[in-house]
Structures are given as C-alpha cells and as structure tokens.
C-alpha cells in the first residue's frame, strides 16, 4: 500500500493522508514492514528516493506518535549512513533536502547522541565549494549553521569552523550563531 501511496500526486495525498495516518497508526507493524520492503527493494536514483522519504515524512512523520518517531528515526539513520557519500559526490540537492527537514523539525534529534553524530557527520559540508549563496549547498550550510547555533553541543563546531576557516564564506553566519 505504501508504494501505491507514493505514486499519487500531492493533491490526491492531501485528501487521503489522514485516513492512511489513522490506518498506519492502528497498524504500525504493517507500516514498518511496508517501509522496510520499500526501502530494501526500490531501485530509484538517489534524488528520487530522497524525495520519496521526504514525502513519507510529510504524510506521516510530523506528529509525536509512534509512527512519526519511527519515520524520523529511519530518515536520520539513512542520512547518517549515507552523508559521507552525499558529500563526496557533492550532491547539493540531496544534502539540502535532508538538512531542510532537520532544520524545520527539531524532533529529529531528541536523542543527544544522534544529534552529536549528526553534527560530526555533517560538518564537512561547510568545506564544499559553492557558486553562490543561493545554491543548494550554501542554503544547506546556512541551515546547518543555524541548527548548530541552536544547541549547546553545536557551538563547539561553530568555534571549530572559525578556527579552521579564517576567510570562510560562512564566517558572518557562524559569528551570528555564537
């Protein structure tokens, strides 16, 4: 059912998402199985797969119920497992897409250990080259800096950036967060 749901247009999903949310909240184990089957069998290119994960989050992941917790945990796990590849490939759209939902929803990092791992794993994006400040990478970096600034543990990474990058393009943004 999840695969079929992801094929629907955003307009279709608006009208039916609440009924599916109720169904999956009542049948969480079914959702977990469908999610794992989808994640393990989908052969989409990375940007399209990421968009599907974000669509799943938008449909079911924005509350404080077990279903939402499961989805956020899976998205963070996928991100942390793959961020070094995203950085190596300089995949700005994918990096931005994840950072954007993390920026908008602090419930992704209720676990401080996961938050610290996120800070460490994501830090190298600040070294990626960018054409201008409106690129996906630049926007992702500015949102990452804002996430760092919102957490005591993140300030360490902001200070590290200032020490390592005397002429870095995000110096002013970092100073604002400190």
Secondary structure, 3 states (H helix, E strand, C coil): CHHHHHHCCHHHHHHHHHHHHHHHHHCHHHHHHHHHHHHHHCCCCHHHHHHHHHHHHHHHCCCCCHHHHHHHHHHHHHHHHHHHHHHHCCCHHHHHHHHHHHHHCHHHHCCHHHHHHHHHHHHHHHHCCCCCCCCHHHHHHHHHHHHHHCCHHHHHHHHHHHHHCCCCCCHHHHHHHC
